[in-house]
C-alpha cells in the first residue's frame, strides 16, 4: 500500500501551534502512513530550518546576528543556539508524550549541509559557502550531531520500528549553479565543484545510514541536481516541476528499489479550491506519472508516498489538516 506523509513545516507562531501540529500529524497519519516531527518556523529564528540544524550540529558554536545565523568560533553554544536546542528538546517532549504506545515508522527532517552552508555565516562574515575548510567542518559537525540526534529520537520513540531522516536541500541547485548571493548582494558565490558537492552529502548521508535510519533527500526547487546526489533510500519532490532529466532520475531511483514521495498536493490553499473530487484528481495525477515512467502501482505502490509539494508554513492550520487527510485518501486509492 502507498503511504501519506508531510514535508515537515506547519503554520503558527507559538507552542500551542506546535502542539496542534503534533495532534494533526498523529491524528491524520494513522496506520500505514508516515508521521513525522513537525516544525513550526513561525516561532522565530530558533525554530527555522537553519536554527534547528544548528541546534543539532556537534561542537560548532553559533549565534544570531542582524544578518542571520553565524558561527562564533567560541567554545560552547551561544545564547540563541542554546535556545534552539531547548526548543528542539521541548518539541521532542511533546512528540514523545503524544506517541506513547505508537508502533510504526517515523520521520525527522533536518537541513542538508549545502543549504545550511548557504544560510549560515562564518565568524568573519559572509556565508560558510565561501570557505572550503569551513564547509568541510560544518558537514562533519552536522554528520556527528545527526548521529546523536537520531539516537535521542530512538530513545524517546521506542516504538518507531523504522526511522527516516529527511535532508532538506532546497538551495542545492543554487549552490551548484553559483546563484547564492554574497553578503553585499552584488555578487554570487562561486559554483561548488561537483565532486565536493557529492562528497559532503555522502559524509552526512553515511552518518545517518550508520545510525540505522533511512536517508531521504527533499527539495521544493525544480533544479535539484540529481547527478550529485549520493545513493539514498528516498527522494521527495514535486514531479510536475521536473524536466526530462529529473523525471528520468526519479524513475531510475524508483526502478532501483528506492522510495519516492510525490509532492502532488498544494502546500497552501489555491484560489477557488474545492474538495469535491480532489482525491480523485490527485490520484489520477499520481497514476498518470507512474504510467508515464512505466510502473504498475500494484508493484511499486508500497514505495510511493503522497505529500504536499512543500511544507505548510505558509498555510492555515485547517489546510494542513485537510491536506494530510487528502494525502492519506490518495495513498489508499493508488493501490485499491
Secondary structure, 3 states (H helix, E strand, C coil): CCEECCCCECCCCCHHHHHHHHHHHHHHCCCCCCEECCECHHHCHHHCHHHHHHHHCCCCCEEEECCEEEECCCCCCCHHHHHHHHHHHHHHHHHHHHCCCCCEEEEEEEECHHHHHHHCECCCCCEHHHCHHHHHHHHHHHHHHHHHHHHHHHHHCCCEEEEEEEEECCCHHHHHCCCCECCCCCCECCCCCHHHHHHHHHHHHHHHHHCCCEEEEECCCCCCCHHHCCCCCEEEECHHHCCHHHHHHHHHHHHCCCEEEEEEECCCCCCCCCCCCHHHHHHHHHHHHHHHCCCCHHHHHHHEEEEECCCCCCCCHHHHHHHHHHHHHHHHHHCC
